């Protein structure tokens, strides 16, 4: 291919991707509100998808985040029949379903194939996931520059391959946590990822560091401001994941929720479905999300 033709092809691809960019309301609808997570290891939850969806609906959950695979599994989509049942049941209940996959970046072709398998997956009834989110956290590739290069190439491939108006989410490490562990992922490419992904889902696992209401509030607020500054997008849709549910007390959860409200965050959740208690569901259901951010959160 000549240089001129290559440049034209890239330009046309970029223009096509831009023209097919998901609408903000669609992204906010999927990634907003209360969410819940089911991973491939949650055997009790995966044994009865319909029962899980019924419980989530009763708790006011609007989006289910369902893991399809990770880099250590043998299958591109683990237990596809189960995934299909989750999709069909959730859609029947008026809920969105987001697929998520954890890449290693050590095997780029494998990561690409498995991410695309989730995007292209269809249930026996012909229904697919409403969105796909890439779980960006593995440090298997020790060279950070190479890890970033492979991450961004995968992101560009997914954006180009995704259907028109199909939102993509980036599940990202906590920027506060990365500041505390500077050798983990220095120079995390928030701004570059923001050109390919429509929503950010920071793993704001405050319970690793704080247990008080004030501590959780500060941690969550700092995560939001760091994501907005890192992406350069003050209005970027954010869904905050508050950490492992059974390690979070009511006061700390209250601080997390209050920070999400004050900062105008669109969605929140705890990890994961089986670990979340009825009282935690009640606290999250009462949250008022998506408002105008307070000055301290901008």
C-alpha positions in Angstrom: 0.0 0.0 0.0 1.4 3.4 -0.9 1.8 6.1 1.8 -0.8 8.3 0.3 -3.4 5.5 0.1 -2.5 4.5 3.7 -3.0 8.0 5.0 -6.3 8.3 3.1 -7.5 5.0 4.6 -6.7 6.0 8.1 -8.4 9.4 7.6 -11.5 7.8 6.2 -11.6 5.3 9.0 -11.3 8.0 11.6 -14.1 10.0 10.0 -16.3 7.0 9.8 -15.7 6.2 13.5 -16.4 9.8 14.4 -19.7 9.9 12.4 -20.8 6.7 14.1 -19.9 7.8 17.6 -22.4 6.8 20.3 -24.8 9.4 21.5 -24.3 10.8 25.0 -27.9 9.9 26.1 -27.3 6.2 25.1 -24.0 6.1 26.9 -25.4 7.8 30.0 -28.4 5.5 30.0 -26.3 2.3 30.0 -23.6 3.4 32.4 -25.8 5.5 34.6 -27.8 4.5 37.7 -27.1 1.6 39.9 -25.2 -1.4 38.5 -24.1 -4.8 39.6 -21.3 -7.2 38.6 -21.3 -11.0 37.9 -17.9 -12.5 37.0 -17.1 -15.9 35.5 -16.3 -17.3 38.9 -19.7 -16.5 40.5 -21.0 -20.1 40.0 -24.0 -19.6 42.3 -25.2 -16.5 40.4 -24.5 -18.1 37.0 -26.5 -21.2 37.9 -29.8 -19.2 37.7 -29.5 -16.0 35.5 -33.2 -15.4 35.6 -33.3 -15.4 39.4 -30.3 -13.0 39.5 -32.0 -10.6 37.1 -35.2 -10.7 39.2 -33.3 -9.8 42.3 -31.4 -7.0 40.5 -34.7 -5.5 39.2 -36.1 -5.6 42.7 -33.1 -3.6 43.9 -33.4 -0.9 41.3 -30.4 -2.0 39.2 -30.5 -0.7 35.7 -27.3 -2.3 34.3 -25.8 -5.7 34.7 -22.0 -6.0 34.0 -21.3 -9.6 33.0 -17.8 -11.0 32.5 -17.5 -13.0 29.3 -13.9 -14.2 29.7 -10.4 -13.2 30.7 -6.9 -13.9 29.3 -6.4 -17.1 31.4 -9.5 -18.9 30.2 -9.8 -21.4 27.4 -12.9 -20.0 25.8 -13.5 -16.7 24.1 -16.9 -16.5 25.8 -17.2 -18.7 28.9 -20.5 -20.6 29.1 -22.2 -18.8 26.2 -25.6 -20.4 26.9 -25.5 -18.8 30.4 -24.4 -15.4 29.0 -27.3 -15.6 26.5 -29.8 -16.3 29.3 -28.5 -13.3 31.3 -29.0 -11.1 28.2 -32.5 -12.3 27.4 -33.7 -12.1 31.0 -32.2 -8.6 31.6 -33.7 -7.2 28.4 -37.0 -8.7 29.3 -36.7 -6.8 32.6 -35.8 -3.6 30.9 -32.2 -3.7 32.0 -29.0 -3.1 30.0 -26.2 -5.6 29.9 -22.5 -4.7 29.5 -20.0 -7.4 28.6 -16.5 -7.1 30.1 -13.2 -8.8 29.4 -9.8 -8.7 31.2 -6.9 -8.7 28.7 -3.3 -9.4 29.6 -1.7 -7.4 26.7 0.8 -10.3 26.5 -1.1 -11.9 23.6 -2.6 -9.1 21.5 -4.3 -11.4 19.0 -6.0 -13.4 21.8 -7.2 -10.2 23.5 -8.6 -8.7 20.3 -10.4 -11.9 19.4 -12.0 -12.3 22.8 -13.1 -8.7 23.1 -14.6 -8.8 19.6 -16.3 -12.1 20.5 -18.1 -10.3 23.3 -19.2 -7.4 21.1 -20.4 -9.8 18.4 -22.0 -12.3 20.8 -25.7 -13.2 20.3 -28.0 -15.2 22.5 -30.1 -18.0 21.1 -32.9 -15.4 20.8 -30.6 -13.2 18.7 -29.9 -10.6 21.4 -26.5 -9.0 22.1 -24.8 -7.0 24.8 -25.7 -3.3 24.9 -22.1 -2.3 25.4 -18.6 -3.6 26.0 -16.2 -2.6 28.7 -12.5 -3.4 28.7 -11.1 -4.2 32.1 -7.7 -2.4 32.1 -5.7 -3.5 35.0 -3.3 -6.4 34.2 0.4 -5.7 34.5 1.6 -9.0 33.0 3.5 -6.9 30.4 6.1 -5.3 32.6 7.3 -2.8 30.1 4.8 0.1 30.5 5.5 1.6 27.1 4.7 -1.7 25.4 1.7 -2.3 27.6 0.3 1.2 26.7 1.0 0.6 23.0 -0.9 -2.6 23.0 -3.7 -1.2 25.1 -4.2 1.7 22.7 -4.0 -0.5 19.7 -6.7 -2.7 21.1 -8.8 0.3 22.0 -8.6 1.6 18.4 -9.4 -1.8 17.0 -12.5 -2.1 19.1 -13.7 1.4 18.3 -13.3 0.7 14.5 -15.0 -2.7 14.8 -17.9 -1.9 17.1 -21.3 -1.3 15.5 -22.4 2.3 14.9 -23.6 4.0 18.1 -22.3 1.2 20.2 -20.9 2.6 23.5 -17.5 1.4 24.8 -16.5 1.6 28.4 -13.0 1.7 30.0 -12.7 0.0 33.4 -9.6 1.7 34.8 -7.5 1.5 37.9 -8.1 4.0 40.6 -6.0 7.1 39.8 -5.7 7.7 43.6 -4.4 4.1 44.0 -1.9 4.6 41.1 -0.6 7.7 42.8 0.0 5.6 46.0 1.7 2.9 43.9 3.7 4.9 41.3 5.5 1.9 39.8 2.3 0.0 38.9 1.3 2.0 35.8 3.2 5.4 35.5 1.7 7.8 33.0 -1.6 5.9 32.6 -3.0 7.1 29.2 -6.3 8.6 30.3 -6.4 11.2 27.6 -5.6 8.8 24.7 -8.2 6.3 26.0 -10.8 9.1 26.0 -10.6 9.3 22.2 -11.8 5.7 21.9 -14.0 5.0 24.9 -17.3 6.7 25.8 -17.5 6.1 29.5 -15.0 5.5 32.3 -15.5 3.0 35.1 -12.8 3.7 37.8 -12.2 1.0 40.3 -12.5 3.3 43.2 -11.8 0.6 45.8 -11.6 2.9 48.8 -11.9 0.1 51.3 -8.3 -0.8 50.8 -7.3 2.5 52.4 -10.1 4.0 54.4 -13.1 2.9 56.5 -14.8 6.1 57.6 -17.4 8.2 55.9 -15.1 11.2 55.5 -12.2 9.0 54.2 -14.5 7.3 51.6 -15.9 10.7 50.5 -12.4 12.2 49.9 -11.2 9.1 48.1 -14.1 8.9 45.8 -14.1 12.6 45.1 -10.4 12.5 44.2 -11.0 9.6 41.9 -13.6 11.6 40.0 -11.6 14.8 39.7 -8.5 12.8 38.6 -10.4 11.0 35.8 -11.9 14.2 34.5 -8.5 16.0 34.5 -6.8 13.0 33.1 -9.2 12.6 30.2 -9.5 16.4 29.7 -13.2 15.9 29.6 -15.1 17.5 32.5 -18.4 15.9 31.3 -17.1 12.4 30.6 -19.6 9.8 31.7 -18.3 8.1 34.9 -19.6 4.9 36.6 -17.8 4.5 39.9 -17.1 1.0 41.3 -16.8 1.3 45.0 -14.9 -1.9 45.8 -15.6 -5.3 47.4 -19.0 -5.0 48.9 -18.5 -7.3 51.9 -15.5 -5.1 53.0 -17.5 -1.9 53.1 -19.4 -0.7 56.2 -22.5 1.5 56.0 -20.7 4.8 57.0 -18.1 4.4 54.4 -20.6 3.5 51.7 -22.6 6.6 52.7 -19.5 8.7 52.1 -18.9 7.1 48.7 -22.5 7.7 47.6 -22.4 11.3 48.8 -19.2 12.0 46.9 -20.8 10.4 43.7 -23.8 12.7 44.2 -21.9 15.8 44.9 -19.6 15.2 41.9 -22.4 14.6 39.5 -21.4 11.0 38.8 -23.9 9.2 36.5 -23.6 5.6 37.9 -22.2 3.6 40.7 -21.9 0.0 41.9 -20.1 -2.3 44.3 -18.3 -5.5 43.4 -20.1 -7.9 43.1 -23.7 -9.2 43.1 -23.2 -12.0 45.5 -21.3 -9.9 48.0 -23.8 -7.0 48.1 -26.2 -6.9 51.1 -29.8 -5.8 51.2 -28.9 -2.8 53.3 -26.3 -1.8 50.7 -28.8 -2.1 47.9 -31.1 0.2 49.9 -28.4 2.8 50.3 -27.5 2.8 46.7 -31.1 2.9 45.5 -31.6 6.2 47.4 -28.7 7.9 45.5 -29.5 10.9 43.3 -27.0 10.7 40.5 -26.1 12.7 37.4 -26.5 16.2 38.8 -24.4 19.2 38.3 -21.0 18.7 40.0 -20.0 20.8 43.0 -17.1 23.2 42.5 -14.8 20.9 44.5 -15.4 18.0 42.1 -14.4 19.9 38.9 
